[in-house]
Amino acid sequence: MSEKIETRNASQAGEGRDLEERAPESCTPEDCSSCQAAADGTCPLQHEKAQDERVRPDKAKSAIEKLPQSQFNDIRHVVAVMSGKGGVGKSSVTALLATAFAREGYKVGVLDADITGPSIPRMFGIKKRADSFEFGLLPVQSETLRIPVMSINLLLPHEDDPVIWRGPIIANVVKQFWTDVVWGDLDFLFVDLPPGTGDAPLTVMQSLPLDGIVIVSSPQDLAVMVVKKAIKMARILNTHLLGLVENMSYVICPHCGNKHEVFGPSKGQAVSEATDIPLLATLPLDPKLSELCDKGRIEDYNPDAVASVVDFIVKILDHMDKLKAKDHESKVQ
Amino acid sequence: MSEKIETRNASQAGEGRDLEERAPESCTPEDCSSCQAAADGTCPLQHEKAQDERVRPDKAKSAIEKLPQSQFNDIRHVVAVMSGKGGVGKSSVTALLATAFAREGYKVGVLDADITGPSIPRMFGIKKRADSFEFGLLPVQSETLRIPVMSINLLLPHEDDPVIWRGPIIANVVKQFWTDVVWGDLDFLFVDLPPGTGDAPLTVMQSLPLDGIVIVSSPQDLAVMVVKKAIKMARILNTHLLGLVENMSYVICPHCGNKHEVFGPSKGQAVSEATDIPLLATLPLDPKLSELCDKGRIEDYNPDAVASVVDFIVKILDHMDKLKAKDHESKVQ
């Protein structure tokens, strides 16, 4: 490795390659789409393919095929919830969006793509294990709104058993949650992504027919910095960004009733403007929500701020559907 | 896949295998150590090796070799900081431990193993890119205490550029931060692990000569559940657990001065007893810390609770060193 580094300075933009050029012995052709070495044609293994992808990005995109729906599923919209940084309440925002859509009469499901840190089943109070039958895995329904949920924790003997798996295995499980789970007829499937920009988010963006992504952030500069990584990733992978939710924006003191910005002043509007993504909601850090999540009763929590997001997302997706239909018509004619 | 599922019920303990049996086409022999299919000998690819590992765990352990130190490094102790769940302040605890040890006169370094969500450089206010010379990568020193730091963000042209890499590439970068970085002479190297139990934590536990792990949690039941996954993982991989830090335990209202348990009542003591890991410290959610992290001045923050952890960890590690020395002597005689 040192021979490689020898001739160059790490502060140069190309430095990332020094790190990635070590990968080929363990990476697969699928990795090329996310590999800088492949992108700029310096990867010794995928050189030709990478060159081709670099000069013909349209061809590169088509090389990653979206996974088809199972014959038992009719899922009209898939929306992922992403944060980049962990602990900003991404899973609770996913669950709150799902419940808000369900209350509006939409058929929704929740796919927990956070394989190594799943929290969706606990929030919905689901203790039952997932069953399977000859045609696939059956999601478990939440108690109150009957929202079908699939998570690795519904397949483990104990919810605190770790899944000590490397990326390729995690990526396969995420794919299986799309291809082998009998979701049935859904208006919206919400996908809870793990923090970071690794295997699970990459697999979801590459392999699932995403309509868009909701980004969750918190007021910390740090969270904003990491969230920007997630936004850049979504754009690199041509995934539509539906909007931004700032969570844990403030705390209301139960003793004096004053508003307290525990993670610093709100940055939602600034991030929205800087990244050109609409700010969908600003949510407080509410101990009541933590309590309901811990008790598995998140469906009892119904903040107006989230309810108002439903209408916005539905309108955007309807608009996108119309554009797709027009585009299709023009191609047919 | 459905053929596999059709014969079994997902609620059976063996269900995990249904998911992992899809992996062989993409997993490497190295994965066996973390794969249930390999562990119980059902993996079609690694059957023999897995059988062998199952009946002779000592042999299995020796099959994963720790990476040697570079000729330029003399690192006496390696301590990883892990949380399982994101956003519990793991990175700030890593940085606070490093600064506390540095203040006590120890030579410390920080290896940021959170490749897809690195926050260590920002906390230390490091804006400079890492340089390299013919023998490897040079860490960048923090301003106040001159703590050497290596992070993927010191190798990227912009700190908010995402690294959209799959697990094997991420694992290689983490290894390179150990083998190719010129750390020099250190008493303690602190490793900041990403959330979850995936590639980076697995690689660190398998390939780095860890003396132990500090677990960081928050009072949420959810965090506790995911933290238990991390603890089980560490035990499966025979990594010593030094202790537990409960972070974000409470907030002091700046208006009325009352203590407010925003994430619910403290569970540190209960988790410590349930998992048999000493509770090292209980830290508040302090807006002052968020502010200093955002300003890159975490070295100016010096809570007594963390300072007191230094003495405890040093004593434990000295004791472990003596045990190792005795063990070595008895083998020599």
Interface residues (C-beta under 8 A of the other chain):
Chain A: M1 S2 I5 E6 R8 N9 A10 S11 A13 E15 G16 D18 L19 E20 R22 A23 S26 C27 T28 E30 D31 S34 C35 G84 K85 G86 G87 V88 D114 I115 T116 G117 P118 S119 R122 M123 K128 R129 A130 D131 S132 F133 E134 F135 G136 L137 L138 I152 L154 L155 L156 P157 E159 D160 D161 P162 V163 I164 W165 R166 G167 P168 I169 I170 A171 N172 V173 Q176 T179 D180 P194 P195 G196 T197 G198 D199 L202 S218 Q220 D221 L222 M225 V226 K228 K229 A230 K232 M233 I236 L237 V251 C253 P254 H255 C256 N258 H260 E261 V262 F263 G264 L285 P287 S290 E291 C293 D294
Chain B: M1 S2 I5 E6 R8 N9 A10 S11 A13 E15 G16 D18 L19 E20 R22 A23 S26 C27 T28 E30 D31 S34 C35 G84 K85 G86 G87 V88 D114 I115 T116 G117 P118 S119 R122 M123 K128 R129 A130 D131 S132 F133 E134 F135 G136 L137 L138 I152 L154 L155 L156 P157 E159 D160 D161 P162 V163 I164 W165 R166 G167 P168 I169 I170 A171 N172 V173 Q176 T179 D180 P194 P195 G196 T197 G198 D199 L202 S218 Q220 D221 L222 M225 V226 K228 K229 A230 K232 M233 I236 L237 V251 C253 P254 H255 C256 N258 H260 E261 V262 F263 G264 L285 P287 S290 E291 C293 D294
